[in-house]
Amino acid sequence: MGAVTGIARRTLTGSSEAKLQQFRKVTIAHPHLLAARDRLITAISDSPRNSVVFVLGPTGVGKTTLRTKVENDLTTGWLQN
């Protein structure tokens, strides 16, 4: 296993549990996540009122992260003109 360098070394402090919690809070702006976010925003805004939009995919691909980010953007008014 390689050594932890850079920001990770400074960020991950405390017990193993504390480090795990810190790690779980990190989200990387992956190009596929950004594209999925844009597609989800489009699906939501182009759908008729009271529609249901499904997000499907295997475990661990980022569905909950995507939902959380889009929900935050919508509720904070970041996307509204």
PAFIKE-536087 format. One record per atom (N, C-alpha, C, O, CB): atom name; residue in three letters; residue number from 1; x, y, z. Coordinates in nm, 3 decimals. Glycine has a CB too. Layout:
REM residues N
+------+------+-----+---------+---------+---------+
! atom ! type ! seq !       x !       y !       z !
+------+------+-----+---------+---------+---------+
!   CA !  ALA ! NUM !       X !       Y !       Z !
...
+------+------+-----+---------+---------+---------+
//
This chain:
REM residues 81
+------+------+-----+---------+---------+---------+
! atom ! type ! seq !       x !       y !       z !
+------+------+-----+---------+---------+---------+
!    N !  MET !   1 !   0.084 !  -0.117 !   0.000 !
!   CA !  MET !   1 !   0.000 !   0.000 !   0.000 !
!    C !  MET !   1 !   0.089 !   0.123 !   0.000 !
!    O !  MET !   1 !   0.186 !   0.131 !   0.076 !
!   CB !  MET !   1 !  -0.096 !   0.000 !   0.122 !
!    N !  GLY !   2 !   0.056 !   0.222 !  -0.086 !
!   CA !  GLY !   2 !   0.136 !   0.343 !  -0.096 !
!    C !  GLY !   2 !   0.112 !   0.437 !   0.021 !
!    O !  GLY !   2 !   0.012 !   0.425 !   0.092 !
!   CB !  GLY !   2 !   0.107 !   0.413 !  -0.225 !
!    N !  ALA !   3 !   0.202 !   0.529 !   0.038 !
!   CA !  ALA !   3 !   0.190 !   0.628 !   0.145 !
!    C !  ALA !   3 !   0.084 !   0.732 !   0.110 !
!    O !  ALA !   3 !   0.066 !   0.765 !  -0.008 !
!   CB !  ALA !   3 !   0.325 !   0.695 !   0.171 !
!    N !  VAL !   4 !   0.016 !   0.783 !   0.210 !
!   CA !  VAL !   4 !  -0.082 !   0.890 !   0.192 !
!    C !  VAL !   4 !  -0.005 !   1.020 !   0.181 !
!    O !  VAL !   4 !   0.078 !   1.051 !   0.267 !
!   CB !  VAL !   4 !  -0.186 !   0.895 !   0.309 !
!    N !  THR !   5 !  -0.033 !   1.097 !   0.077 !
!   CA !  THR !   5 !   0.041 !   1.221 !   0.055 !
!    C !  THR !   5 !  -0.054 !   1.338 !   0.038 !
!    O !  THR !   5 !  -0.175 !   1.320 !   0.029 !
!   CB !  THR !   5 !   0.133 !   1.209 !  -0.066 !
!    N !  GLY !   6 !   0.001 !   1.457 !   0.032 !
!   CA !  GLY !   6 !  -0.074 !   1.578 !   0.001 !
!    C !  GLY !   6 !  -0.185 !   1.608 !   0.099 !
!    O !  GLY !   6 !  -0.169 !   1.592 !   0.220 !
!   CB !  GLY !   6 !  -0.131 !   1.567 !  -0.135 !
!    N !  ILE !   7 !  -0.297 !   1.650 !   0.046 !
!   CA !  ILE !   7 !  -0.409 !   1.693 !   0.130 !
!    C !  ILE !   7 !  -0.466 !   1.579 !   0.213 !
!    O !  ILE !   7 !  -0.513 !   1.601 !   0.324 !
!   CB !  ILE !   7 !  -0.518 !   1.751 !   0.043 !
!    N !  ALA !   8 !  -0.461 !   1.457 !   0.161 !
!   CA !  ALA !   8 !  -0.515 !   1.343 !   0.236 !
!    C !  ALA !   8 !  -0.442 !   1.326 !   0.369 !
!    O !  ALA !   8 !  -0.505 !   1.296 !   0.470 !
!   CB !  ALA !   8 !  -0.504 !   1.214 !   0.153 !
!    N !  ARG !   9 !  -0.312 !   1.344 !   0.370 !
!   CA !  ARG !   9 !  -0.235 !   1.329 !   0.493 !
!    C !  ARG !   9 !  -0.278 !   1.434 !   0.596 !
!    O !  ARG !   9 !  -0.291 !   1.403 !   0.714 !
!   CB !  ARG !   9 !  -0.084 !   1.341 !   0.465 !
!    N !  ARG !  10 !  -0.301 !   1.555 !   0.552 !
!   CA !  ARG !  10 !  -0.341 !   1.662 !   0.644 !
!    C !  ARG !  10 !  -0.486 !   1.648 !   0.687 !
!    O !  ARG !  10 !  -0.521 !   1.687 !   0.798 !
!   CB !  ARG !  10 !  -0.320 !   1.798 !   0.580 !
!    N !  THR !  11 !  -0.570 !   1.593 !   0.602 !
!   CA !  THR !  11 !  -0.714 !   1.587 !   0.628 !
!    C !  THR !  11 !  -0.752 !   1.472 !   0.718 !
!    O !  THR !  11 !  -0.833 !   1.489 !   0.809 !
!   CB !  THR !  11 !  -0.788 !   1.577 !   0.498 !
!    N !  LEU !  12 !  -0.697 !   1.354 !   0.693 !
!   CA !  LEU !  12 !  -0.737 !   1.235 !   0.767 !
!    C !  LEU !  12 !  -0.666 !   1.230 !   0.902 !
!    O !  LEU !  12 !  -0.549 !   1.193 !   0.912 !
!   CB !  LEU !  12 !  -0.706 !   1.108 !   0.687 !
!    N !  THR !  13 !  -0.739 !   1.269 !   1.006 !
!   CA !  THR !  13 !  -0.684 !   1.271 !   1.140 !
!    C !  THR !  13 !  -0.778 !   1.199 !   1.235 !
!    O !  THR !  13 !  -0.896 !   1.180 !   1.205 !
!   CB !  THR !  13 !  -0.660 !   1.416 !   1.188 !
!    N !  GLY !  14 !  -0.727 !   1.159 !   1.349 !
!   CA !  GLY !  14 !  -0.811 !   1.097 !   1.451 !
!    C !  GLY !  14 !  -0.813 !   0.946 !   1.440 !
!    O !  GLY !  14 !  -0.725 !   0.885 !   1.378 !
!   CB !  GLY !  14 !  -0.951 !   1.150 !   1.441 !
!    N !  SER !  15 !  -0.913 !   0.887 !   1.502 !
!   CA !  SER !  15 !  -0.927 !   0.742 !   1.506 !
!    C !  SER !  15 !  -0.964 !   0.688 !   1.368 !
!    O !  SER !  15 !  -0.995 !   0.764 !   1.276 !
!   CB !  SER !  15 !  -1.033 !   0.701 !   1.610 !
!    N !  SER !  16 !  -0.960 !   0.557 !   1.355 !
!   CA !  SER !  16 !  -1.000 !   0.494 !   1.229 !
!    C !  SER !  16 !  -1.143 !   0.530 !   1.193 !
!    O !  SER !  16 !  -1.173 !   0.556 !   1.077 !
!   CB !  SER !  16 !  -0.984 !   0.342 !   1.237 !
!    N !  GLU !  17 !  -1.232 !   0.532 !   1.292 !
!   CA !  GLU !  17 !  -1.372 !   0.567 !   1.267 !
!    C !  GLU !  17 !  -1.384 !   0.712 !   1.220 !
!    O !  GLU !  17 !  -1.459 !   0.742 !   1.128 !
!   CB !  GLU !  17 !  -1.457 !   0.546 !   1.395 !
!    N !  ALA !  18 !  -1.309 !   0.803 !   1.283 !
!   CA !  ALA !  18 !  -1.312 !   0.944 !   1.243 !
!    C !  ALA !  18 !  -1.260 !   0.959 !   1.101 !
!    O !  ALA !  18 !  -1.315 !   1.037 !   1.023 !
!   CB !  ALA !  18 !  -1.228 !   1.029 !   1.341 !
!    N !  LYS !  19 !  -1.155 !   0.887 !   1.066 !
!   CA !  LYS !  19 !  -1.100 !   0.892 !   0.931 !
!    C !  LYS !  19 !  -1.202 !   0.840 !   0.830 !
!    O !  LYS !  19 !  -1.217 !   0.898 !   0.722 !
!   CB !  LYS !  19 !  -0.970 !   0.810 !   0.921 !
!    N !  LEU !  20 !  -1.271 !   0.733 !   0.864 !
!   CA !  LEU !  20 !  -1.372 !   0.678 !   0.776 !
!    C !  LEU !  20 !  -1.485 !   0.778 !   0.753 !
!    O !  LEU !  20 !  -1.531 !   0.795 !   0.640 !
!   CB !  LEU !  20 !  -1.428 !   0.548 !   0.833 !
!    N !  GLN !  21 !  -1.529 !   0.845 !   0.858 !
!   CA !  GLN !  21 !  -1.635 !   0.946 !   0.845 !
!    C !  GLN !  21 !  -1.588 !   1.063 !   0.759 !
!    O !  GLN !  21 !  -1.665 !   1.114 !   0.677 !
!   CB !  GLN !  21 !  -1.678 !   0.996 !   0.985 !
!    N !  GLN !  22 !  -1.462 !   1.105 !   0.777 !
!   CA !  GLN !  22 !  -1.407 !   1.213 !   0.694 !
!    C !  GLN !  22 !  -1.404 !   1.171 !   0.547 !
!    O !  GLN !  22 !  -1.439 !   1.249 !   0.459 !
!   CB !  GLN !  22 !  -1.266 !   1.252 !   0.742 !
!    N !  PHE !  23 !  -1.362 !   1.048 !   0.522 !
!   CA !  PHE !  23 !  -1.354 !   0.996 !   0.385 !
!    C !  PHE !  23 !  -1.491 !   0.991 !   0.320 !
!    O !  PHE !  23 !  -1.505 !   1.024 !   0.202 !
!   CB !  PHE !  23 !  -1.290 !   0.858 !   0.385 !
!    N !  ARG !  24 !  -1.592 !   0.950 !   0.394 !
!   CA !  ARG !  24 !  -1.727 !   0.939 !   0.339 !
!    C !  ARG !  24 !  -1.788 !   1.073 !   0.301 !
!    O !  ARG !  24 !  -1.881 !   1.079 !   0.221 !
!   CB !  ARG !  24 !  -1.817 !   0.870 !   0.439 !
!    N !  LYS !  25 !  -1.736 !   1.181 !   0.356 !
!   CA !  LYS !  25 !  -1.787 !   1.315 !   0.326 !
!    C !  LYS !  25 !  -1.728 !   1.371 !   0.196 !
!    O !  LYS !  25 !  -1.776 !   1.473 !   0.147 !
!   CB !  LYS !  25 !  -1.756 !   1.409 !   0.441 !
!    N !  VAL !  26 !  -1.627 !   1.306 !   0.141 !
!   CA !  VAL !  26 !  -1.559 !   1.356 !   0.021 !
!    C !  VAL !  26 !  -1.636 !   1.314 !  -0.104 !
!    O !  VAL !  26 !  -1.674 !   1.198 !  -0.118 !
!   CB !  VAL !  26 !  -1.413 !   1.305 !   0.015 !
!    N !  THR !  27 !  -1.658 !   1.410 !  -0.193 !
!   CA !  THR !  27 !  -1.718 !   1.382 !  -0.323 !
!    C !  THR !  27 !  -1.625 !   1.436 !  -0.430 !
!    O !  THR !  27 !  -1.585 !   1.552 !  -0.426 !
!   CB !  THR !  27 !  -1.861 !   1.444 !  -0.334 !
!    N !  ILE !  28 !  -1.592 !   1.351 !  -0.525 !
!   CA !  ILE !  28 !  -1.505 !   1.392 !  -0.635 !
!    C !  ILE !  28 !  -1.595 !   1.433 !  -0.752 !
!    O !  ILE !  28 !  -1.690 !   1.362 !  -0.786 !
!   CB !  ILE !  28 !  -1.406 !   1.277 !  -0.676 !
!    N !  ALA !  29 !  -1.565 !   1.545 !  -0.814 !
!   CA !  ALA !  29 !  -1.643 !   1.593 !  -0.929 !
!    C !  ALA !  29 !  -1.604 !   1.514 !  -1.053 !
!    O !  ALA !  29 !  -1.535 !   1.565 !  -1.142 !
!   CB !  ALA !  29 !  -1.621 !   1.746 !  -0.951 !
!    N !  HIS !  30 !  -1.649 !   1.390 !  -1.059 !
!   CA !  HIS !  30 !  -1.618 !   1.302 !  -1.172 !
!    C !  HIS !  30 !  -1.698 !   1.346 !  -1.294 !
!    O !  HIS !  30 !  -1.814 !   1.384 !  -1.281 !
!   CB !  HIS !  30 !  -1.650 !   1.154 !  -1.136 !
!    N !  PRO !  31 !  -1.638 !   1.341 !  -1.414 !
!   CA !  PRO !  31 !  -1.710 !   1.385 !  -1.534 !
!    C !  PRO !  31 !  -1.844 !   1.313 !  -1.556 !
!    O !  PRO !  31 !  -1.940 !   1.375 !  -1.600 !
!   CB !  PRO !  31 !  -1.622 !   1.364 !  -1.656 !
!    N !  HIS !  32 !  -1.851 !   1.184 !  -1.525 !
!   CA !  HIS !  32 !  -1.976 !   1.111 !  -1.543 !
!    C !  HIS !  32 !  -2.082 !   1.159 !  -1.443 !
!    O !  HIS !  32 !  -2.200 !   1.165 !  -1.476 !
!   CB !  HIS !  32 !  -1.953 !   0.960 !  -1.527 !
!    N !  LEU !  33 !  -2.039 !   1.193 !  -1.321 !
!   CA !  LEU !  33 !  -2.133 !   1.245 !  -1.221 !
!    C !  LEU !  33 !  -2.186 !   1.381 !  -1.265 !
!    O !  LEU !  33 !  -2.305 !   1.408 !  -1.250 !
!   CB !  LEU !  33 !  -2.065 !   1.256 !  -1.083 !
!    N !  LEU !  34 !  -2.100 !   1.464 !  -1.319 !
!   CA !  LEU !  34 !  -2.143 !   1.596 !  -1.367 !
!    C !  LEU !  34 !  -2.240 !   1.583 !  -1.485 !
!    O !  LEU !  34 !  -2.338 !   1.657 !  -1.492 !
!   CB !  LEU !  34 !  -2.022 !   1.681 !  -1.407 !
!    N !  ALA !  35 !  -2.213 !   1.491 !  -1.577 !
!   CA !  ALA !  35 !  -2.302 !   1.469 !  -1.691 !
!    C !  ALA !  35 !  -2.436 !   1.413 !  -1.643 !
!    O !  ALA !  35 !  -2.541 !   1.454 !  -1.692 !
!   CB !  ALA !  35 !  -2.237 !   1.373 !  -1.793 !
!    N !  ALA !  36 !  -2.432 !   1.320 !  -1.549 !
!   CA !  ALA !  36 !  -2.556 !   1.263 !  -1.495 !
!    C !  ALA !  36 !  -2.637 !   1.371 !  -1.424 !
!    O !  ALA !  36 !  -2.760 !   1.373 !  -1.433 !
!   CB !  ALA !  36 !  -2.525 !   1.146 !  -1.397 !
!    N !  ARG !  37 !  -2.569 !   1.460 !  -1.354 !
!   CA !  ARG !  37 !  -2.636 !   1.570 !  -1.286 !
!    C !  ARG !  37 !  -2.709 !   1.658 !  -1.387 !
!    O !  ARG !  37 !  -2.825 !   1.694 !  -1.367 !
!   CB !  ARG !  37 !  -2.535 !   1.655 !  -1.205 !
!    N !  ASP !  38 !  -2.642 !   1.691 !  -1.495 !
!   CA !  ASP !  38 !  -2.704 !   1.774 !  -1.598 !
!    C !  ASP !  38 !  -2.824 !   1.704 !  -1.660 !
!    O !  ASP !  38 !  -2.927 !   1.767 !  -1.683 !
!   CB !  ASP !  38 !  -2.602 !   1.808 !  -1.707 !
!    N !  ARG !  39 !  -2.812 !   1.574 !  -1.687 !
!   CA !  ARG !  39 !  -2.924 !   1.498 !  -1.745 !
!    C !  ARG !  39 !  -3.041 !   1.489 !  -1.649 !
!    O !  ARG !  39 !  -3.157 !   1.497 !  -1.690 !
!   CB !  ARG !  39 !  -2.878 !   1.358 !  -1.784 !
!    N !  LEU !  40 !  -3.012 !   1.473 !  -1.520 !
!   CA !  LEU !  40 !  -3.119 !   1.466 !  -1.420 !
!    C !  LEU !  40 !  -3.190 !   1.600 !  -1.407 !
!    O !  LEU !  40 !  -3.313 !   1.604 !  -1.399 !
!   CB !  LEU !  40 !  -3.063 !   1.422 !  -1.283 !
!    N !  ILE !  41 !  -3.115 !   1.708 !  -1.405 !
!   CA !  ILE !  41 !  -3.175 !   1.842 !  -1.398 !
!    C !  ILE !  41 !  -3.265 !   1.864 !  -1.520 !
!    O !  ILE !  41 !  -3.376 !   1.916 !  -1.507 !
!   CB !  ILE !  41 !  -3.065 !   1.953 !  -1.391 !
!    N !  THR !  42 !  -3.218 !   1.823 !  -1.637 !
!   CA !  THR !  42 !  -3.299 !   1.838 !  -1.759 !
!    C !  THR !  42 !  -3.425 !   1.753 !  -1.750 !
!    O !  THR !  42 !  -3.534 !   1.800 !  -1.786 !
!   CB !  THR !  42 !  -3.217 !   1.798 !  -1.882 !
!    N !  ALA !  43 !  -3.412 !   1.629 !  -1.703 !
!   CA !  ALA !  43 !  -3.529 !   1.541 !  -1.691 !
!    C !  ALA !  43 !  -3.631 !   1.599 !  -1.594 !
!    O !  ALA !  43 !  -3.751 !   1.593 !  -1.620 !
!   CB !  ALA !  43 !  -3.486 !   1.402 !  -1.644 !
!    N !  ILE !  44 !  -3.583 !   1.655 !  -1.485 !
!   CA !  ILE !  44 !  -3.674 !   1.714 !  -1.386 !
!    C !  ILE !  44 !  -3.743 !   1.837 !  -1.445 !
!    O !  ILE !  44 !  -3.865 !   1.851 !  -1.432 !
!   CB !  ILE !  44 !  -3.598 !   1.752 !  -1.258 !
!    N !  SER !  45 !  -3.669 !   1.924 !  -1.508 !
!   CA !  SER !  45 !  -3.728 !   2.049 !  -1.558 !
!    C !  SER !  45 !  -3.815 !   2.027 !  -1.682 !
!    O !  SER !  45 !  -3.907 !   2.105 !  -1.706 !
!   CB !  SER !  45 !  -3.619 !   2.149 !  -1.590 !
!    N !  ASP !  46 !  -3.787 !   1.923 !  -1.762 !
!   CA !  ASP !  46 !  -3.867 !   1.897 !  -1.883 !
!    C !  ASP !  46 !  -3.988 !   1.807 !  -1.857 !
!    O !  ASP !  46 !  -4.071 !   1.789 !  -1.946 !
!   CB !  ASP !  46 !  -3.779 !   1.834 !  -1.988 !
!    N !  SER !  47 !  -3.998 !   1.749 !  -1.738 !
!   CA !  SER !  47 !  -4.108 !   1.658 !  -1.708 !
!    C !  SER !  47 !  -4.235 !   1.735 !  -1.671 !
!    O !  SER !  47 !  -4.227 !   1.843 !  -1.613 !
!   CB !  SER !  47 !  -4.069 !   1.563 !  -1.593 !
!    N !  PRO !  48 !  -4.350 !   1.679 !  -1.705 !
!   CA !  PRO !  48 !  -4.476 !   1.742 !  -1.663 !
!    C !  PRO !  48 !  -4.485 !   1.746 !  -1.510 !
!    O !  PRO !  48 !  -4.423 !   1.665 !  -1.441 !
!   CB !  PRO !  48 !  -4.597 !   1.667 !  -1.722 !
!    N !  ARG !  49 !  -4.562 !   1.839 !  -1.459 !
!   CA !  ARG !  49 !  -4.583 !   1.852 !  -1.315 !
!    C !  ARG !  49 !  -4.632 !   1.719 !  -1.257 !
!    O !  ARG !  49 !  -4.710 !   1.648 !  -1.320 !
!   CB !  ARG !  49 !  -4.684 !   1.966 !  -1.285 !
!    N !  ASN !  50 !  -4.586 !   1.687 !  -1.137 !
!   CA !  ASN !  50 !  -4.623 !   1.566 !  -1.063 !
!    C !  ASN !  50 !  -4.574 !   1.437 !  -1.129 !
!    O !  ASN !  50 !  -4.629 !   1.330 !  -1.105 !
!   CB !  ASN !  50 !  -4.773 !   1.560 !  -1.049 !
!    N !  SER !  51 !  -4.470 !   1.447 !  -1.211 !
!   CA !  SER !  51 !  -4.410 !   1.327 !  -1.271 !
!    C !  SER !  51 !  -4.311 !   1.264 !  -1.174 !
!    O !  SER !  51 !  -4.269 !   1.326 !  -1.076 !
!   CB !  SER !  51 !  -4.339 !   1.363 !  -1.405 !
!    N !  VAL !  52 !  -4.276 !   1.142 !  -1.203 !
!   CA !  VAL !  52 !  -4.174 !   1.071 !  -1.126 !
!    C !  VAL !  52 !  -4.055 !   1.046 !  -1.217 !
!    O !  VAL !  52 !  -4.072 !   0.996 !  -1.328 !
!   CB !  VAL !  52 !  -4.229 !   0.936 !  -1.067 !
!    N !  VAL !  53 !  -3.936 !   1.082 !  -1.170 !
!   CA !  VAL !  53 !  -3.813 !   1.058 !  -1.246 !
!    C !  VAL !  53 !  -3.733 !   0.954 !  -1.170 !
!    O !  VAL !  53 !  -3.701 !   0.973 !  -1.053 !
!   CB !  VAL !  53 !  -3.731 !   1.191 !  -1.266 !
!    N !  PHE !  54 !  -3.701 !   0.844 !  -1.237 !
!   CA !  PHE !  54 !  -3.625 !   0.737 !  -1.175 !
!    C !  PHE !  54 !  -3.478 !   0.750 !  -1.210 !
!    O !  PHE !  54 !  -3.442 !   0.786 !  -1.322 !
!   CB !  PHE !  54 !  -3.678 !   0.600 !  -1.219 !
!    N !  VAL !  55 !  -3.392 !   0.719 !  -1.113 !
!   CA !  VAL !  55 !  -3.248 !   0.709 !  -1.135 !
!    C !  VAL !  55 !  -3.210 !   0.567 !  -1.099 !
!    O !  VAL !  55 !  -3.224 !   0.524 !  -0.984 !
!   CB !  VAL !  55 !  -3.167 !   0.816 !  -1.049 !
!    N !  LEU !  56 !  -3.162 !   0.493 !  -1.198 !
!   CA !  LEU !  56 !  -3.131 !   0.352 !  -1.180 !
!    C !  LEU !  56 !  -2.982 !   0.326 !  -1.202 !
!    O !  LEU !  56 !  -2.917 !   0.394 !  -1.282 !
!   CB !  LEU !  56 !  -3.214 !   0.266 !  -1.275 !
!    N !  GLY !  57 !  -2.929 !   0.229 !  -1.131 !
!   CA !  GLY !  57 !  -2.790 !   0.188 !  -1.151 !
!    C !  GLY !  57 !  -2.747 !   0.093 !  -1.042 !
!    O !  GLY !  57 !  -2.814 !   0.080 !  -0.940 !
!   CB !  GLY !  57 !  -2.698 !   0.309 !  -1.154 !
!    N !  PRO !  58 !  -2.635 !   0.026 !  -1.063 !
!   CA !  PRO !  58 !  -2.586 !  -0.070 !  -0.965 !
!    C !  PRO !  58 !  -2.542 !  -0.001 !  -0.835 !
!    O !  PRO !  58 !  -2.522 !   0.120 !  -0.830 !
!   CB !  PRO !  58 !  -2.471 !  -0.149 !  -1.023 !
!    N !  THR !  59 !  -2.528 !  -0.080 !  -0.734 !
!   CA !  THR !  59 !  -2.482 !  -0.032 !  -0.604 !
!    C !  THR !  59 !  -2.346 !   0.036 !  -0.617 !
!    O !  THR !  59 !  -2.256 !  -0.015 !  -0.683 !
!   CB !  THR !  59 !  -2.475 !  -0.148 !  -0.502 !
!    N !  GLY !  60 !  -2.334 !   0.151 !  -0.553 !
!   CA !  GLY !  60 !  -2.203 !   0.218 !  -0.544 !
!    C !  GLY !  60 !  -2.166 !   0.309 !  -0.660 !
!    O !  GLY !  60 !  -2.053 !   0.358 !  -0.665 !
!   CB !  GLY !  60 !  -2.100 !   0.118 !  -0.531 !
!    N !  VAL !  61 !  -2.257 !   0.332 !  -0.755 !
!   CA !  VAL !  61 !  -2.221 !   0.417 !  -0.869 !
!    C !  VAL !  61 !  -2.244 !   0.565 !  -0.844 !
!    O !  VAL !  61 !  -2.199 !   0.648 !  -0.923 !
!   CB !  VAL !  61 !  -2.299 !   0.374 !  -0.989 !
!    N !  GLY !  62 !  -2.315 !   0.600 !  -0.736 !
!   CA !  GLY !  62 !  -2.333 !   0.741 !  -0.702 !
!    C !  GLY !  62 !  -2.475 !   0.793 !  -0.713 !
!    O !  GLY !  62 !  -2.495 !   0.914 !  -0.722 !
!   CB !  GLY !  62 !  -2.247 !   0.821 !  -0.788 !
!    N !  LYS !  63 !  -2.574 !   0.705 !  -0.711 !
!   CA !  LYS !  63 !  -2.714 !   0.749 !  -0.721 !
!    C !  LYS !  63 !  -2.751 !   0.842 !  -0.605 !
!    O !  LYS !  63 !  -2.811 !   0.947 !  -0.626 !
!   CB !  LYS !  63 !  -2.808 !   0.629 !  -0.723 !
!    N !  THR !  64 !  -2.716 !   0.803 !  -0.485 !
!   CA !  THR !  64 !  -2.750 !   0.885 !  -0.368 !
!    C !  THR !  64 !  -2.671 !   1.015 !  -0.369 !
!    O !  THR !  64 !  -2.725 !   1.121 !  -0.334 !
!   CB !  THR !  64 !  -2.723 !   0.809 !  -0.237 !
!    N !  THR !  65 !  -2.546 !   1.010 !  -0.408 !
!   CA !  THR !  65 !  -2.465 !   1.131 !  -0.419 !
!    C !  THR !  65 !  -2.526 !   1.225 !  -0.522 !
!    O !  THR !  65 !  -2.536 !   1.346 !  -0.499 !
!   CB !  THR !  65 !  -2.319 !   1.097 !  -0.458 !
!    N !  LEU !  66 !  -2.568 !   1.171 !  -0.635 !
!   CA !  LEU !  66 !  -2.632 !   1.250 !  -0.740 !
!    C !  LEU !  66 !  -2.760 !   1.314 !  -0.687 !
!    O !  LEU !  66 !  -2.781 !   1.434 !  -0.706 !
!   CB !  LEU !  66 !  -2.664 !   1.163 !  -0.863 !
!    N !  ARG !  67 !  -2.844 !   1.236 !  -0.621 !
!   CA !  ARG !  67 !  -2.969 !   1.290 !  -0.566 !
!    C !  ARG !  67 !  -2.941 !   1.400 !  -0.466 !
!    O !  ARG !  67 !  -3.006 !   1.504 !  -0.468 !
!   CB !  ARG !  67 !  -3.050 !   1.178 !  -0.501 !
!    N !  THR !  68 !  -2.846 !   1.376 !  -0.378 !
!   CA !  THR !  68 !  -2.812 !   1.475 !  -0.276 !
!    C !  THR !  68 !  -2.765 !   1.606 !  -0.338 !
!    O !  THR !  68 !  -2.808 !   1.713 !  -0.296 !
!   CB !  THR !  68 !  -2.705 !   1.421 !  -0.182 !
!    N !  LYS !  69 !  -2.679 !   1.597 !  -0.437 !
!   CA !  LYS !  69 !  -2.627 !   1.718 !  -0.502 !
!    C !  LYS !  69 !  -2.738 !   1.794 !  -0.575 !
!    O !  LYS !  69 !  -2.747 !   1.916 !  -0.565 !
!   CB !  LYS !  69 !  -2.514 !   1.681 !  -0.601 !
!    N !  VAL !  70 !  -2.822 !   1.721 !  -0.649 !
!   CA !  VAL !  70 !  -2.931 !   1.787 !  -0.723 !
!    C !  VAL !  70 !  -3.032 !   1.846 !  -0.626 !
!    O !  VAL !  70 !  -3.079 !   1.958 !  -0.646 !
!   CB !  VAL !  70 !  -3.000 !   1.687 !  -0.819 !
!    N !  GLU !  71 !  -3.066 !   1.771 !  -0.522 !
!   CA !  GLU !  71 !  -3.160 !   1.822 !  -0.422 !
!    C !  GLU !  71 !  -3.106 !   1.950 !  -0.359 !
!    O !  GLU !  71 !  -3.180 !   2.047 !  -0.342 !
!   CB !  GLU !  71 !  -3.186 !   1.716 !  -0.313 !
!    N !  ASN !  72 !  -2.980 !   1.951 !  -0.325 !
!   CA !  ASN !  72 !  -2.919 !   2.070 !  -0.265 !
!    C !  ASN !  72 !  -2.923 !   2.188 !  -0.363 !
!    O !  ASN !  72 !  -2.955 !   2.300 !  -0.324 !
!   CB !  ASN !  72 !  -2.773 !   2.041 !  -0.222 !
!    N !  ASP !  73 !  -2.889 !   2.162 !  -0.489 !
!   CA !  ASP !  73 !  -2.892 !   2.269 !  -0.589 !
!    C !  ASP !  73 !  -3.033 !   2.326 !  -0.605 !
!    O !  ASP !  73 !  -3.051 !   2.447 !  -0.615 !
!   CB !  ASP !  73 !  -2.842 !   2.217 !  -0.724 !
!    N !  LEU !  74 !  -3.132 !   2.237 !  -0.606 !
!   CA !  LEU !  74 !  -3.270 !   2.284 !  -0.624 !
!    C !  LEU !  74 !  -3.323 !   2.357 !  -0.502 !
!    O !  LEU !  74 !  -3.392 !   2.459 !  -0.517 !
!   CB !  LEU !  74 !  -3.361 !   2.167 !  -0.656 !
!    N !  THR !  75 !  -3.293 !   2.309 !  -0.384 !
!   CA !  THR !  75 !  -3.347 !   2.372 !  -0.263 !
!    C !  THR !  75 !  -3.276 !   2.500 !  -0.224 !
!    O !  THR !  75 !  -3.334 !   2.584 !  -0.156 !
!   CB !  THR !  75 !  -3.341 !   2.276 !  -0.149 !
!    N !  THR !  76 !  -3.151 !   2.516 !  -0.265 !
!   CA !  THR !  76 !  -3.079 !   2.639 !  -0.232 !
!    C !  THR !  76 !  -3.099 !   2.746 !  -0.340 !
!    O !  THR !  76 !  -3.051 !   2.859 !  -0.326 !
!   CB !  THR !  76 !  -2.930 !   2.610 !  -0.214 !
!    N !  GLY !  77 !  -3.170 !   2.710 !  -0.447 !
!   CA !  GLY !  77 !  -3.195 !   2.807 !  -0.552 !
!    C !  GLY !  77 !  -3.079 !   2.830 !  -0.644 !
!    O !  GLY !  77 !  -3.080 !   2.925 !  -0.723 !
!   CB !  GLY !  77 !  -3.235 !   2.935 !  -0.492 !
!    N !  TRP !  78 !  -2.977 !   2.745 !  -0.636 !
!   CA !  TRP !  78 !  -2.858 !   2.761 !  -0.719 !
!    C !  TRP !  78 !  -2.891 !   2.755 !  -0.867 !
!    O !  TRP !  78 !  -2.827 !   2.823 !  -0.948 !
!   CB !  TRP !  78 !  -2.754 !   2.655 !  -0.685 !
!    N !  LEU !  79 !  -2.990 !   2.673 !  -0.905 !
!   CA !  LEU !  79 !  -3.023 !   2.655 !  -1.047 !
!    C !  LEU !  79 !  -3.130 !   2.750 !  -1.096 !
!    O !  LEU !  79 !  -3.153 !   2.760 !  -1.216 !
!   CB !  LEU !  79 !  -3.069 !   2.513 !  -1.071 !
!    N !  GLN !  80 !  -3.195 !   2.821 !  -1.006 !
!   CA !  GLN !  80 !  -3.305 !   2.907 !  -1.046 !
!    C !  GLN !  80 !  -3.253 !   3.041 !  -1.095 !
!    O !  GLN !  80 !  -3.152 !   3.092 !  -1.046 !
!   CB !  GLN !  80 !  -3.404 !   2.926 !  -0.930 !
!    N !  ASN !  81 !  -3.325 !   3.097 !  -1.191 !
!   CA !  ASN !  81 !  -3.284 !   3.227 !  -1.247 !
!    C !  ASN !  81 !  -3.330 !   3.340 !  -1.160 !
!    O !  ASN !  81 !  -3.305 !   3.456 !  -1.191 !
!   CB !  ASN !  81 !  -3.339 !   3.246 !  -1.387 !
+------+------+-----+---------+---------+---------+
//
